[in-house]
């Protein structure tokens, strides 16, 4: 019909416009990319607040007595280094090797989302051009409290995963590095009762004296910490929150810890039984390796909380570990990890005593290590109850460093950390 447009022309006009439409979209995307917040490809760790997770400049050397690998923050004012493993305090700092700081990458968070608890994040502090890396502890709307070395959010204890505990724990004893005179060191294993089937030196070995009886050793620990004055009649005992990376840091007060781990690597004959114990007052936690029955068991007192069959071993070597942290009980080793929540409040349980024992047949310790958990402190560097006095805002986060005595973070900052201040999460 005259005067009516052809039906085939509109599609042809659209086809001719498609390249221009595509170019327009590309230009918009490019503009948005150019206007996005720029994050550095990588940043260098400059401080020591995130030890032992991230290191700034540091010094390292083997202990000149036991050979234990020492590493501490740099620069260092002291001329000598203390070995926290054997207690030798005349390691010459001039012989240490300088290590480069860690470098990390910042990963931008998706628009509209925030970081998760325990994430490492990069922030730019108000009024400063440098970046800081901290760990997310408190989330918007929560009331945070630090007490007894632990952290609570809205009265609920914050519990770390096993992987995070492994990352944050601090080693306090390693049997693989023996001093010239082990009896003079801060950690010594002694028979719980005499006579004993255990030989202490030059290595821990067991031969049964009586069939069916358990023979145990107990860890006696009296750390020697420079600059810490204690009365002669009140010696510092047990496992404390000393951080060996903070060489030369004066701390007038240390805290005894409840959250610890012990791990043994042993060679044993098929009739041997071996166990690790953590005694907290009247409460006894125990991990037991039963070779005759090919089982591992986790106990709280007389109650079996978990058990598992042992996998075959071609060299008669076994590993077993026991940890208590954040009101969680964990058994580790060849049969896998078994984590059991502890429903009781451990405040009245007393401080842990570590023991190991054997029965039935010969056992030789190839390795024995002890760690302690991170111990959270208030701004006055004590573990007495403290909170910031208010609930976090709807866009506000509470951040801490992992190195409690050194870190400056949400405990001291006068300016709160908002979501807009967080540049992204951190990856090595």
Secondary structure by P-SEA (a helix, b strand, c coil): cccccccaaaaaaaaaaaaaaaaaaaaaaaaaaaacbbbbccccccccccccccccccccccccccccbbbbbccccccccccccccccccccccbbbbbbbbbbbbbccccccccccbbbbbbcccccbbbbbbbcccccbbbbbcccccccccbbbbbcaaaaaacccccccccccccccccccbbbbbcccccccccccbbbbbbcccccccbbbbbbbbbbcccccccccccccccccccccccccccbbbbbccbbbbbbbcccccbbbbbbbbccccccccccccccccccccccccccbbbbbcccccccccccccccccbbbbbccccbbbbbbccccccccbbbbbcccccbbbbbcbbbbbbcbbbbccccccccccccccccccbbbbbbccccccccccccccccccccccccccc
